Amino acid sequence: MIKIVQLAHPGKEWPGYSHSNNQYIKSNKGIIWKENHEEGVRQWNNLDVHKRKFIFSKDVTYIDSSQKEKRGDVTFWGEWEPHSSFKLISKSSRDFYGPRMIHFPYFDKKYDGPKKHTTDPYVFGENFWYTHCKQNPNQPNQALKSLEEDSIIIMGSERAEDKSFLVDTVFVVEKRFSQHEMRINEKSLPKLLLETNLKINENHELMDASKYSDFGFYKGKNHKASNMFSFVPAKKYNKKDKGHERLIINTYNKFYNFQRAGAGSVNRVVKKSNSIDEVKEYWDMIVSDAFNQGFVLATNIPEPKIIY
């Protein structure tokens, strides 16, 4: 059966936010600040948990509310755990609301330090990829390991305060690959997918270690291949108003059947169906909410530049 899965992952920015001081924390951990303390470089994330970034990207292919394909500069919430330069745009935005920083991601080929966290989902290039986040080696029958074509993973973070689910990625499965298939097709995979996700260091052996042998490695559908495709809710870049929230889904909306925010990290199958029309209706509702909240559907985000 085709499945629709709600997948929650950490949604906070770094540096964190201080509720007592009502402003961001001026941490130096993992950050090289410039003297004005208004911009700098965010190094590879080696904190205890994943973090989200508010990202700027040029020349993105997106679909707007006219249902037409366009290209332009956008901003979006996503995961990019390698390096990025950044500029401070707010000193008072709280976690899970507007951003404090705008990031400009790149891949530092010269970097030889620790690489603790992978970037998953990987939303750059012609196709999105999802390979392992929340897949558990100790759960052989876990739904995320065996999703069929047209299954949807709605990725985001929980905002317990108002029971909202903040969506940053809508992933539609084009094809599931086994670990063995990924290994034999390694040369055809995007190089940065390997560098930031699959083979970041000798201790991260997603494509080799037996404990990951039942994982599902998924390629996402592109808008050119289907009328139901993977996308990132993004907004057209506005120099005067750089920041925006993520796509907000009310978890009290019975149509979505989401788990209520605040219950902790979630990996929930919210719908199963043999009908592609039913699944498409669900996808259409997410798209409608995105357009109503002023988003466009970013479908082809250029890969970050490699700095040698």
C-alpha positions, 0 to 999 in steps of 0.5 A: 500500500502507498503510505503517508508518513509524518516524520519529525526531526529537530527544528532549532537554529544554532546558536540557541535562543535565551528566553531569559534575555529574549535574544539569541545566545552569542555562542562561539561553539562551531562558529567563527564570528567576524569582529562586528558579530553580525556575520560569520561562518557556521562550521560543520555541525558537531553538536549533540543534535541536528540543527535547521538553517534558514537558507538562501539559494539562487536560481531555484526552479519552483512552482508558484500558485499559478501552477507555472514553473519559474526560476529565481532566488528563494529562501527556505528552511532546511538541513545543511550540516556542512559549512555555511556563511551567514548574516544575522537578520534578527536578534530576538526571533524565538525558536520555531518562529522566524529565523535569526540568521540567513545561511549561504551553504557551501562545501569546504573540500579542504576541511579535515575536522570532525563530521558528526552529522549528515544532511538528510533529507538532501534536497539539492540537485535534480532529485531529493534523497532520503536515506536513513533519518529515523530508520532504526536498525532494531526495528525490522518492520519499520514503515520507513524502510519499505515505502513504495512509489508515490509514498509521501514523507512530510518532514518537519518539526513540532511547535508544542506551544500552539500544537503546530507541525512546521513543515520543511520538506515534502518528499514523494518517493520515486524509487526505493534502493537497497543498500546493495543497489546503492553500493553498486551504483555509487559512481552514479550518485551525486558527489555531494550526497556521498560527501554530506550523507552517505560516506562522511567518515570511516565511522559512518558506513551507511552503504556497507555496515550490515546493521543498515542492510534493510534500510530504504534509500529513496530517490524523490520524484521531480516535478518534471516526472510527475504531477505529484512531486517532492518540494520544499516550501520556499518564498521568493527572496525579499531584500526588505523582509528576509525572514519567514516561518516554516509551513504551518500545519494545524495538528487539530486538522483531522484531515491530516491525522497528524500526531499532536505536537508536543508528544516528542519525536514522531514517526507516524503513518498517517494514511495508507491507501491503494488509491493514488487519487486519495494520496494525490488529494492529500498532497494537494491539500498540503500544496494548497496550504503552502500557497495560502501561506505565501509559499512556492514549491521549490523543486530543483535547488542547485547544489552548494558550491564546492570550495577547494 
